Amino acid sequence: LPRCVVCMVLCFTTCSLASPWAAAQVLDLEPHDHISLVGNALGERMQHHNHWELLLHQRFPEHELVVRNLCFPADEVDVRPRSMNFGSPDDHLRHSQADVILYFLGFNESFAGPDGVADFKQSLIELIEHNRSQTYGREPPRVVLISPIAAEDVHSPHIPDGSQLNATLKLYAAAMREAAEASGAAFVDVFAPTQ
């Protein structure tokens, strides 16, 4: 997690998402933006380790940003297991008045292997198009795709070294970059710097 936090801080403590890992699309944060984090456990853990959010508010104190973490560990682009009558993703983004959506995706989807990459990329493009057709906050949301982090080799005989998983995660991170470029969303590659 600390490496991920460092990467996120590097990306969000400037005025935009312009970084060596970001696609050409730039995210400008505006005063009173409502930022919603959506996706898997990578984003969900950020509510327990608030370094990123603290630094975000330190960097933009005059913006009076609002951050809502809507991440759940098992979430995927098209799979979000919830209790009955929990409400749809759109309901929760509307309730959060999301002006900016940060999607933490790709890790859970990577278990489909290389054969699942094309469907994953297409699902991301469709998700972004759907979000852009909605108004949750003041205007259609600005979307950022954040790749999964690399698997770490912990040098344990009981845990795989991560090399096989990282080969697959690299494909999913590349698909996220391509989906962002195709749809005009911003992209943050936290996979490459965490290898």
N, C-alpha and C positions, 0 to 999 in steps of 0.2 A: 504493500500500500504506500509506503513513503515515496517510492520512485514515481508512482502514479500521481501523488499529490504534487510533487515537484514539477512534473510535466504539465499538470493542469494549472499550476500557479504561473508557470512560464507563459502559458497561453492566455491567461485571463488577467494578468496584472499589467498588461499594456492596454491601450485604448481599443484594440481589436484583436482578432484571432490571427493576425499576421505572424507567422512563425515558420521555422524551417519545416514543420510538420503539417502546416495548414494548407488546404487547397487555395486557389486563387480567390475564392469568395471570402469576404471579410465580414465579421460580425462587429457592428458598433453598438455598444450598450448605450441606452438613452435613459435620462432621468425617469425614475419611477417605473422602470421595467419590472415585470414579474417574470422570473426565470423558473421554469419547471424542469426538474431532472426526471427523466423517464428511462426505464430500462432495468438492467440486471443488477447483480450483487456489487459490481464495481461502483456503480452510482449509489446503491443502497448503503454501502459502508461509509459513504461520505457524510451521512447524518450522525454517525458515531464518532467520526474523526473530522471535525469541522475546520481543519486548517485552510482548505480552499475557500470556503465561504467567508471565514474571518479575513483572509487576505483580499478577497474580492471587495468586501465592504471597506477595508482600509484603503484600497486603491481608488475606490469611487465613493467616498463618503457623501459627497454632494448629490449623488444620484438617488439615494434612498431606495435602493433595490430591494425587491422582495424575492426570496428564494423558497421554493417548495420542492421537497424531495418526494417523488411519487414512485420511486423504484422499488421493485420486489425481486428477490433473488432468482426466481424461475422465469422471469419475463423474457420474451422474445418479440420479434416484430409482430407476428401474428398470433402469439400465444401469451395470454396474460391471465393465469389462473387466479380467480378471486371467489370469495363467498357469494352465495346467491344474493341478488339485489344490491350488489356492491356499487353498481353504476358503470357506465362505459368509460373508456379512456377519454372520449370527448367530454363527458360529463365532468370528469375530474380536472381536465385542462381548462374547461370553462369556469369551474368553481375557483380554480387557481388564477384565473384571468391571465393565462400564459401569453406573454409577448415574445418570449424566447423559450424554445424547447431544446434541451440538451439530451440527446439519445445515447445511452450507453448500451450498445448492442454488439452482437457478433460472437460472444463467447459461447453461450448456450447453443446458438445456431450452428457453431462449428462442429458439434457432435454429429451432424449429418455428413461430415466429411467433404472432400472435394466435389462430390456430386451435388451437394446442396448449395454451392456458391451462386450459381446463376439464379435460382429461385430466391435466394436471400437478397441478392442485388435488386431484382425486380420488385420484391416486396418492400424494400426500403424506398425505392423510387415512388411506388404507389402510396406509401405512408406519407412521404413528404408532400406529394401532390394533394393528398387528402387534407393534411394539416393546413396547407396553404389555401384551401378552399373554405376554411373555417375562420371565424373571428372569435377567439377565446377572450382576448383582452381588448386593446384599443384598435388593433388591426390584425390582418393575418400574421401568424407568428413567423419569426425568423428561426430557422432550424439549424442545429449543429449536430453532426454525427461524430461520436467519439469511439474510436476503436477499442477493442479489448487490449489489456496488457499482456505481455509475454508470460508464458509459464516459466517459473524459476526452477533451476536444478538445485534442490536442497541436499544433494549428496546423501540420500537415504536409500538403502537397499529395498525399502518398502514402498517407495514412491517413484514413479517413472521420472526420468531426467527432463522431460518436457520437450525433447527435440521433435518427436513426432507431432505432438500437439502444436508446437510452434510453427511447424511447416504448414499445418492447416490454418492456424490463426493468421498467418501471413497472407494467405489467399483471401480470407474474410476481410482483413483490414484493407487489402487492395480493392476488393469489391465495394467496400464502404466509400473509399476515395472516389471510385468511378461513379457510384450512385450520387455522391455529393456533387461531383462535376457535372453530371448529366442533369441534375435537378436544380443547380444553383444554390445548394446548401453549403454551409461551411463544414470543414472536416478537420478533426484533430487526430493525428496518428500518435497514440501513446504506446503502440506496439513496438515500433522500431527503437525508440530510446530506452525501452525497458528490457531489451534483449540482453 
